[in-house]
Amino acid sequence: MNTQEVMGLYDQFVIGNYGRLPRAIVRGEGNYLYDAEGNKILDMFPGWAVSGIGHCHPHVVEAIRKQAGELLHIDNTFYIPQQAQLAKLVSERGFGGKCFFCNSGAEANEAALKLARRHTKPEKYKFITAERSFHGRTFATVTATAQPKYHEGFLPLLPGFSYVPFNDIDALQEAFTDEVAAVMIEPIQGEGGIHPATPEYMHAIRELCDAHGAMMILDEVQTGMGRTGRWFGYQHYDVVPDILTLAKALGGGVAIGAMMARPQVAASLVPGTHASTFGGNPLACAAGVAVVEAIESEHLLENASAMGDYAVEKINQLKAKYPLIDHVRGKGLMIGIQLTEAGAAIVAACLERGLRINCTQGNVLRIMPSMTVTKDQIDEAMSILDQALVVQGTGS
Ligand SMILES: *Cc1c(COP(=O)(O)O)cnc(C)c1O
């Protein structure tokens, strides 16, 4: 099937709830994609941050192949060795929490919200989240997502949520009551446009949660698993959460989500309180184990930091050339280019020239390459972006 034929079937048979780029993708290898016409695309936004160590990483593919031949699925009525192994790896690289596995970011956040209510005193039921946040699309997580555009047509939402401006300590203090069960925050807002939390803000959340007996939940679905140059985004701050959520890059392309909670907090999820049929299955967990192994054996945390710095340096060279670029922000390989106008045309112009990037919030270009990205690939991306800016972005 060529792209046109695939698009025709979509028109007839697939619900149109995504704005899609006009390419059918049939293969991925490392930092490159191939479409049905055989065009090669440099991928600087692999799988929406899912393919965090590149497409079809050989070590992950090998682990999946091996696991598929042994056992694809077994339910959580039994013990699953791969789940135990992955939990240990994630816990030891984080804050020694215990893990619950599910299949997506939204599910991980659902689990976190439920655990916060379950663990705290009965009168505590409220959640505070930040404006511009993104936490998922299920009813609880879309309610947590403090962006009105995602709420449209779905009212009434779940009760008990209040929203505060991000990085505003006074507003947080004001919103805090003894009815608050948890604050949920992204250490770096991703979909919201790559906005890092300030150290002062992270400390204020920790102190207010402690003072009121509330849980500090960090949504690390996008920042987790090394993208920022550390295993978890919170490790850039001198603060430890009670609950942390993961998904996206955790499985190297296989669907998996996780919630990690301090052991004392985790103890509240006794049998019968929460579950997921597919959660922590052998295939997904074997992939997760392989992801952690690859990140360590290939020193990808170090590469994410170094390549992130290099990309920002190159973007700043473009900024000197194009007034359209206001500034660049981010951490490691989580990079946002703030434009002074809309960025959709630049994304399209890049794709035509063989480069995939993303635009969020209308005017923030998101560059989030895999942790295996090389200097040459960043150079290639920057040269294509340069061409796209000449054509689309001069504003003249
Ligand atoms: C993508 C994302 C989610 C939702 O994950 P899904 O797997 O799509 O449910 C939640 N939080 C953050 C920060 C994300 O980036």
Ligand as a Chemical Component Dictionary entry (heavy atoms), coordinates in Angstrom:
data_LIG
# 
_chem_comp.id                   LIG 
_chem_comp.type                 NON-POLYMER 
_chem_comp.pdbx_formal_charge   0 
_chem_comp.three_letter_code    LIG 
# 
loop_
_chem_comp_atom.comp_id 
_chem_comp_atom.atom_id 
_chem_comp_atom.alt_atom_id 
_chem_comp_atom.type_symbol 
_chem_comp_atom.charge 
_chem_comp_atom.model_Cartn_x 
_chem_comp_atom.model_Cartn_y 
_chem_comp_atom.model_Cartn_z 
_chem_comp_atom.pdbx_ordinal 
LIG C1 C1 C 0 2.216  11.717 26.962 1  
LIG C2 C2 C 0 2.015  12.152 28.358 2  
LIG C3 C3 C 0 0.999  11.603 29.154 3  
LIG C4 C4 C 0 -0.030 10.642 28.613 4  
LIG O1 O1 O 0 0.542  9.424  28.239 5  
LIG P1 P1 P 0 -0.346 8.379  27.378 6  
LIG O2 O2 O 0 0.558  7.191  27.253 7  
LIG O3 O3 O 0 -0.643 9.041  26.068 8  
LIG O4 O4 O 0 -1.567 8.099  28.145 9  
LIG C5 C5 C 0 0.922  11.995 30.472 10 
LIG N1 N1 N 0 1.799  12.888 30.986 11 
LIG C6 C6 C 0 2.790  13.428 30.263 12 
LIG C7 C7 C 0 3.734  14.381 30.898 13 
LIG C8 C8 C 0 2.928  13.088 28.918 14 
LIG O5 O5 O 0 3.891  13.655 28.184 15 
# 
loop_
_chem_comp_bond.comp_id 
_chem_comp_bond.atom_id_1 
_chem_comp_bond.atom_id_2 
_chem_comp_bond.value_order 
_chem_comp_bond.pdbx_ordinal 
LIG C1 C2 SING 1  
LIG C2 C3 SING 2  
LIG C2 C8 DOUB 3  
LIG C3 C4 SING 4  
LIG C3 C5 DOUB 5  
LIG C4 O1 SING 6  
LIG O1 P1 SING 7  
LIG P1 O2 DOUB 8  
LIG P1 O3 SING 9  
LIG P1 O4 SING 10 
LIG C5 N1 SING 11 
LIG N1 C6 DOUB 12 
LIG C6 C7 SING 13 
LIG C6 C8 SING 14 
LIG C8 O5 SING 15 
# 
